[in-house]
């Protein structure tokens, strides 16, 4: 009987355990947290964006770092494979905007319960509240040490995550293990992370949530990327789905403007006609009241300050030039990028164990036999929308499958 130890009970570790299990393998998952899937629990705002329903070949354009490395594992275990697995164990799912897949119940806990059902069905052992501190290999046997225990394994899969959201257990343990075995680490950075901005309006705008807006990042008037959707102002700057996507396209220390089009579905002329109609409706009101049908209340004073219009000025006193400036500001509300939020606030970690030292078909180390890596610990990161979780499933499955086939 072979001992297979998976370190980490996130999506990568769970799939590695499931695919490694056969009658010849005693598979054990060792997890430092009190339950499995702790980071999985908070994904998709607590709903768990399981994967994406796009064609499998479309995934590679959504993988930002080392997409070619992922070809074998993604095609070896696709987005439709993970959905079939979970469906076979009773989980119902639905597909929403952007082909994002969620459990029908909108509860991430149901996804985790389904994984637990599979693990129990396969009689895979789980040891919770156990932190592995050190791993060594002697005479083809791995020795894994925790504070109070030693474990022996013939095969080890490191699926410990990155360093984002450390409260979920992602504290860089896998990097330490890999480095001790001679692996090269690519410097870690935040990926898909909220942004800090320079602004006099942060306190005024904090908590303002915007839908159906278009945000662009510009460098010296050149648009680098634009995204349409939802965002939110925070106590430090901006966050939300489209901001997280755009963050991946910003290089550190670069001169970047964040430009918000509050009415992207209206061109310049159509917006001006809309403003004229509102002005006719509120002809004798202050301009601050004349915009209440067009803009969120908290935005109005900010827009007027940026357009250099006195908020107490009557609508019927607004000049054509001021109206044009108002429309221009609504279409181009601009803030200067300051910095990324700390990596602990990032959705995922960019960087990690170099893919040059990992077999892309099996996820086995090219340096140490029978040592495997899976998930966020590897230098691969993708966009939001279920793509990062699929990277975890696919790499975990590849590692477990190789162990299964060799035993």
C-alpha positions as CSV (number, residue, x, y, z in Angstrom):
1,X,0.0,0.0,0.0
2,X,1.4,3.4,-1.0
3,X,1.0,6.4,1.2
4,X,-0.1,9.5,-0.7
5,X,-0.2,12.8,1.3
6,X,-1.9,15.9,-0.1
7,X,-1.0,19.1,1.8
8,X,-4.0,21.5,1.6
9,X,-7.7,20.8,1.3
10,X,-8.6,23.5,-1.2
11,X,-9.9,22.8,-4.7
12,X,-6.4,21.7,-6.0
13,X,-5.8,19.4,-3.0
14,X,-9.3,17.9,-3.1
15,X,-9.0,17.0,-6.9
16,X,-5.5,15.6,-6.3
17,X,-6.8,13.3,-3.6
18,X,-9.9,12.3,-5.6
19,X,-7.9,11.4,-8.7
20,X,-5.0,9.7,-6.8
21,X,-7.3,7.3,-5.0
22,X,-7.2,3.6,-6.0
23,X,-7.2,0.3,-4.1
24,X,-3.4,0.5,-3.9
25,X,-3.2,4.0,-2.4
26,X,-3.8,5.2,1.1
27,X,-4.6,8.9,0.4
28,X,-4.5,11.4,3.2
29,X,-5.3,15.1,3.1
30,X,-3.5,17.2,5.7
31,X,-5.2,20.6,6.3
32,X,-4.1,23.3,8.7
33,X,-7.6,24.8,9.0
34,X,-10.5,23.4,10.9
35,X,-12.4,22.5,7.8
36,X,-11.9,21.8,4.1
37,X,-12.3,24.4,1.4
38,X,-12.0,27.5,3.5
39,X,-10.9,29.7,0.7
40,X,-13.5,28.0,-1.6
41,X,-16.1,29.2,0.9
42,X,-15.5,32.9,0.2
43,X,-15.2,32.7,-3.6
44,X,-17.8,34.4,-5.7
45,X,-18.9,36.6,-2.7
46,X,-19.8,33.4,-0.8
47,X,-21.7,31.8,-3.7
48,X,-18.6,30.0,-5.2
49,X,-18.0,30.7,-8.8
50,X,-17.3,27.0,-9.5
51,X,-15.8,27.4,-13.0
52,X,-16.7,29.0,-16.3
53,X,-19.0,27.5,-18.9
54,X,-17.1,28.8,-21.9
55,X,-15.5,26.5,-24.5
56,X,-12.5,24.9,-23.0
57,X,-10.1,26.4,-25.6
58,X,-11.3,29.9,-24.5
59,X,-9.7,29.4,-21.1
60,X,-6.1,30.0,-22.3
61,X,-6.8,33.6,-23.2
62,X,-8.0,34.1,-19.7
63,X,-4.8,32.7,-18.1
64,X,-2.5,35.7,-17.6
65,X,0.7,33.9,-16.6
66,X,2.1,30.7,-18.2
67,X,-1.0,29.8,-20.2
68,X,1.0,27.3,-22.4
69,X,2.0,25.4,-19.3
70,X,-1.7,24.8,-18.6
71,X,-2.6,23.1,-22.0
72,X,-2.1,19.5,-21.0
73,X,-3.9,19.8,-17.6
74,X,-6.8,21.9,-18.8
75,X,-7.5,19.6,-21.6
76,X,-6.9,16.6,-19.3
77,X,-9.5,17.8,-16.9
78,X,-11.9,20.4,-18.3
79,X,-14.5,22.8,-16.9
80,X,-17.1,20.3,-18.0
81,X,-15.4,17.4,-16.2
82,X,-15.6,19.2,-12.8
83,X,-19.3,20.0,-13.4
84,X,-20.0,16.4,-14.3
85,X,-18.2,15.2,-11.1
86,X,-20.2,17.5,-8.8
87,X,-23.5,16.9,-10.6
88,X,-23.0,13.1,-10.2
89,X,-22.9,13.7,-6.5
90,X,-26.1,15.8,-6.5
91,X,-25.0,19.4,-6.9
92,X,-27.2,21.5,-9.1
93,X,-25.6,24.4,-10.9
94,X,-26.6,27.4,-13.0
95,X,-24.8,29.6,-15.6
96,X,-24.9,33.4,-15.2
97,X,-23.6,36.4,-17.0
98,X,-20.1,35.9,-18.4
99,X,-20.6,32.1,-18.4
100,X,-19.9,32.0,-14.7
101,X,-21.1,28.9,-13.0
102,X,-22.6,28.9,-9.5
103,X,-24.4,26.4,-7.4
104,X,-28.2,26.7,-7.9
105,X,-28.6,27.4,-4.2
106,X,-26.1,30.3,-4.3
107,X,-24.3,28.7,-1.3
108,X,-20.6,27.9,-1.5
109,X,-21.2,25.6,1.5
110,X,-23.1,23.3,-0.8
111,X,-20.1,22.9,-3.1
112,X,-17.9,22.1,-0.1
113,X,-20.5,19.6,1.2
114,X,-20.4,17.9,-2.2
115,X,-16.7,17.6,-2.2
116,X,-16.9,16.2,1.3
117,X,-19.4,13.6,0.1
118,X,-17.0,12.5,-2.7
119,X,-14.0,12.4,-0.3
120,X,-16.0,10.2,2.2
121,X,-17.4,8.0,-0.6
122,X,-13.8,7.3,-1.7
123,X,-12.7,6.7,1.9
124,X,-10.0,9.4,1.7
125,X,-8.6,10.3,5.1
126,X,-8.7,14.0,6.2
127,X,-6.6,15.3,9.1
128,X,-7.7,18.8,10.1
129,X,-6.0,21.4,12.3
130,X,-2.6,20.0,11.4
131,X,0.1,22.3,10.1
132,X,3.0,20.7,8.3
133,X,6.2,22.6,9.2
134,X,8.9,20.7,7.4
135,X,9.3,18.1,4.7
136,X,12.4,16.0,3.9
137,X,13.1,13.0,1.7
138,X,15.3,10.0,2.7
139,X,15.7,6.8,0.8
140,X,12.7,7.5,-1.4
141,X,10.4,8.2,1.5
142,X,9.1,11.6,2.4
143,X,9.0,12.6,6.1
144,X,6.5,15.3,6.9
145,X,6.8,17.0,10.3
146,X,4.1,18.9,12.2
147,X,4.5,20.3,15.8
148,X,3.6,17.0,17.4
149,X,3.6,14.3,14.6
150,X,5.7,12.8,11.8
151,X,4.0,11.3,8.6
152,X,5.6,9.1,6.0
153,X,4.6,9.2,2.3
154,X,5.7,7.7,-0.9
155,X,4.1,10.6,-2.9
156,X,3.5,14.1,-1.8
157,X,1.3,16.8,-3.5
158,X,1.8,20.4,-2.3
159,X,-1.4,22.3,-2.8
160,X,-1.1,24.9,-0.1
161,X,-2.2,28.0,-2.1
162,X,-0.4,31.3,-2.4
163,X,-0.2,34.2,0.0
164,X,-3.5,36.0,-0.7
165,X,-6.2,35.9,1.9
166,X,-3.9,34.6,4.7
167,X,-6.9,34.2,7.0
168,X,-7.9,31.2,4.9
169,X,-4.6,29.5,5.5
170,X,-2.7,30.7,2.4
171,X,0.5,31.8,4.1
172,X,3.1,30.7,1.7
173,X,4.0,27.3,3.3
174,X,4.3,25.6,-0.1
175,X,6.9,28.1,-1.2
176,X,9.0,27.3,1.8
177,X,8.8,23.5,1.1
178,X,9.6,24.0,-2.6
179,X,12.6,26.2,-1.8
180,X,14.0,23.7,0.6
181,X,13.9,21.1,-2.2
182,X,15.8,23.4,-4.5
183,X,13.0,24.9,-6.5
184,X,13.1,28.4,-7.9
185,X,10.4,30.9,-6.7
186,X,9.1,33.6,-9.0
187,X,8.5,36.8,-6.9
188,X,4.9,36.9,-5.6
189,X,2.7,39.9,-6.4
190,X,-1.0,40.6,-5.9
191,X,-3.2,39.6,-8.8
192,X,-6.8,40.7,-9.2
193,X,-6.5,43.2,-6.4
194,X,-8.3,46.5,-5.4
195,X,-6.6,49.7,-6.2
196,X,-5.6,52.8,-4.2
197,X,-6.1,56.1,-5.8
198,X,-5.2,59.7,-5.3
199,X,-8.4,61.7,-4.7
200,X,-9.9,64.4,-2.6
201,X,-13.2,62.6,-2.8
202,X,-12.5,59.3,-1.2
203,X,-14.5,60.0,2.0
204,X,-17.4,61.4,0.0
205,X,-17.5,58.4,-2.4
206,X,-16.8,55.6,0.1
207,X,-19.5,52.9,-0.3
208,X,-20.8,54.2,-3.6
209,X,-21.5,51.1,-5.8
210,X,-21.8,51.6,-9.6
211,X,-23.4,49.2,-12.1
212,X,-23.2,49.3,-15.9
213,X,-20.2,51.6,-16.0
214,X,-17.1,51.3,-18.2
215,X,-13.7,51.8,-16.6
216,X,-10.6,52.3,-18.6
217,X,-6.9,52.4,-17.6
218,X,-4.8,54.9,-19.5
219,X,-1.1,55.6,-19.8
220,X,-0.5,59.0,-21.3
221,X,-3.9,59.0,-23.1
222,X,-3.4,55.5,-24.5
223,X,-6.1,53.1,-23.4
224,X,-4.5,49.9,-22.1
225,X,-7.7,48.1,-21.2
226,X,-11.4,48.8,-20.6
227,X,-14.0,46.8,-18.7
228,X,-17.8,47.1,-18.4
229,X,-19.7,46.1,-15.3
230,X,-19.7,46.8,-11.6
231,X,-17.4,48.6,-9.2
232,X,-17.4,50.2,-5.8
233,X,-15.6,53.1,-4.1
234,X,-13.9,52.1,-0.8
235,X,-12.1,53.9,2.0
236,X,-8.8,53.6,0.0
237,X,-9.9,53.8,-3.6
238,X,-11.8,51.4,-5.9
239,X,-12.7,47.8,-6.0
240,X,-15.3,45.4,-7.5
241,X,-15.3,43.0,-10.4
242,X,-14.1,45.3,-13.2
243,X,-11.5,46.9,-11.1
244,X,-10.0,43.5,-10.2
245,X,-9.8,42.5,-13.8
246,X,-8.1,45.8,-14.8
247,X,-5.6,45.5,-11.9
248,X,-3.9,42.7,-13.7
249,X,-3.1,45.0,-16.7
250,X,-1.4,47.6,-14.5
251,X,2.4,47.6,-14.1
252,X,3.7,48.7,-10.8
253,X,5.1,52.3,-10.6
254,X,3.5,53.2,-14.0
255,X,1.8,56.5,-14.6
256,X,-1.9,55.3,-14.8
257,X,-5.2,57.1,-15.0
258,X,-8.4,55.3,-14.0
259,X,-11.2,56.8,-16.1
260,X,-14.8,56.0,-15.4
261,X,-17.6,56.4,-18.0
262,X,-20.7,56.7,-15.9
263,X,-23.0,56.5,-18.9
264,X,-21.2,54.2,-21.5
265,X,-24.4,53.4,-23.3
266,X,-25.0,57.0,-24.2
267,X,-22.7,58.7,-26.7
268,X,-21.7,62.4,-26.2
269,X,-24.7,63.8,-28.2
270,X,-27.3,61.4,-26.7
271,X,-26.1,62.3,-23.2
272,X,-26.2,66.0,-23.9
273,X,-29.9,65.6,-25.1
274,X,-30.7,63.7,-21.9
275,X,-29.1,66.5,-19.8
276,X,-31.2,69.1,-21.7
277,X,-34.4,67.2,-21.0
278,X,-33.5,66.9,-17.3
279,X,-32.7,70.6,-17.2
280,X,-36.1,71.5,-18.7
281,X,-37.7,69.3,-16.0
282,X,-35.8,71.0,-13.2
283,X,-35.4,74.5,-14.8
284,X,-35.8,76.5,-11.5
285,X,-33.9,74.1,-9.2
286,X,-30.3,74.2,-8.1
287,X,-28.0,72.2,-10.5
288,X,-27.4,69.7,-7.7
289,X,-31.1,68.8,-7.8
290,X,-31.3,69.0,-11.5
291,X,-29.0,65.9,-11.9
292,X,-30.8,63.6,-9.4
293,X,-32.5,61.5,-12.2
294,X,-29.2,61.0,-14.0
295,X,-26.7,60.3,-11.3
296,X,-26.4,58.7,-7.9
297,X,-26.8,61.4,-5.2
298,X,-23.3,61.0,-3.7
299,X,-21.8,61.4,-7.1
300,X,-23.4,64.7,-8.0
301,X,-21.2,67.0,-5.8
302,X,-18.1,65.3,-7.1
303,X,-19.1,65.6,-10.7
304,X,-19.9,69.3,-10.2
305,X,-16.6,70.0,-8.5
306,X,-14.7,68.3,-11.3
307,X,-16.8,70.2,-13.9
308,X,-16.1,73.4,-11.9
309,X,-19.8,74.2,-11.6
310,X,-21.2,75.8,-8.4
311,X,-23.7,73.2,-7.0
312,X,-26.0,76.1,-5.8
313,X,-26.2,77.5,-9.3
314,X,-29.7,77.4,-10.9
315,X,-30.3,75.0,-13.8
316,X,-31.5,77.9,-15.9
317,X,-28.2,79.7,-15.4
318,X,-26.0,76.9,-16.7
319,X,-24.2,77.9,-19.9
320,X,-23.8,75.7,-23.0
321,X,-20.1,75.4,-22.2
322,X,-20.8,74.3,-18.6
323,X,-23.3,71.7,-19.9
324,X,-20.7,70.4,-22.3
325,X,-18.1,70.2,-19.5
326,X,-20.7,68.4,-17.3
327,X,-21.2,65.8,-20.0
328,X,-17.5,65.4,-20.5
329,X,-17.0,64.8,-16.8
330,X,-19.7,62.2,-16.6
331,X,-18.1,60.3,-19.5
332,X,-14.5,60.8,-18.1
333,X,-14.4,60.9,-14.3
334,X,-10.7,60.5,-13.8
335,X,-8.5,59.4,-10.8
336,X,-4.8,58.8,-10.6
337,X,-3.6,55.3,-9.7
338,X,-1.6,55.3,-6.5
339,X,-0.8,51.7,-5.7
340,X,-2.1,48.1,-5.4
341,X,-3.7,47.0,-2.1
342,X,-1.5,44.6,-0.1
343,X,-1.2,41.1,-1.4
344,X,-3.3,39.8,1.5
345,X,-6.3,41.6,-0.1
346,X,-5.7,40.1,-3.5
347,X,-8.0,37.5,-5.0
348,X,-5.1,35.4,-6.1
349,X,-1.3,35.4,-6.0
350,X,0.8,36.1,-9.0
351,X,4.2,34.3,-9.0
352,X,5.2,31.2,-7.0
353,X,7.0,28.0,-8.0
354,X,8.6,28.3,-11.4
355,X,6.8,26.3,-14.1
356,X,10.1,25.6,-15.7
357,X,10.8,23.1,-12.9
358,X,7.4,21.3,-13.1
359,X,6.3,18.7,-15.6
360,X,3.2,20.3,-17.3
361,X,1.5,17.0,-18.0
362,X,1.9,15.5,-14.5
363,X,2.7,18.5,-12.2
364,X,5.6,16.4,-10.9
365,X,8.8,18.2,-9.8
366,X,11.6,18.0,-12.3
367,X,14.0,18.1,-9.3
368,X,12.5,15.7,-6.8
369,X,10.8,12.4,-7.9
370,X,7.3,11.8,-6.5
371,X,6.9,15.4,-5.4
372,X,4.0,17.3,-7.1
373,X,2.6,20.8,-7.0
374,X,-1.0,21.9,-7.7
375,X,-3.0,25.1,-7.7
376,X,-2.1,28.6,-6.7
377,X,1.3,27.6,-5.3
378,X,2.4,27.4,-9.0
379,X,3.3,30.5,-11.0
380,X,0.0,30.5,-12.9
381,X,-2.8,33.1,-12.5
382,X,-6.0,33.8,-14.4
383,X,-8.8,36.3,-14.6
384,X,-11.9,36.3,-12.4
385,X,-15.0,34.3,-13.6
386,X,-14.1,30.8,-12.4
387,X,-10.8,30.5,-14.3
388,X,-8.5,30.4,-11.3
389,X,-10.6,27.6,-9.7
390,X,-10.4,25.6,-12.9
391,X,-6.6,26.0,-12.9
392,X,-6.7,24.5,-9.4
393,X,-8.9,21.6,-10.4
394,X,-7.0,20.8,-13.5
395,X,-3.5,20.9,-11.9
396,X,-4.7,18.9,-8.9
397,X,-6.3,16.3,-11.1
398,X,-3.1,16.0,-13.2
399,X,-1.0,15.4,-10.2
400,X,-3.4,12.8,-8.7
401,X,-3.9,11.0,-12.0
402,X,-0.2,10.5,-12.5
403,X,0.2,9.0,-9.0
404,X,-2.9,6.8,-9.7
405,X,-1.4,5.5,-13.0
406,X,2.0,4.8,-11.4
407,X,0.6,2.8,-8.6
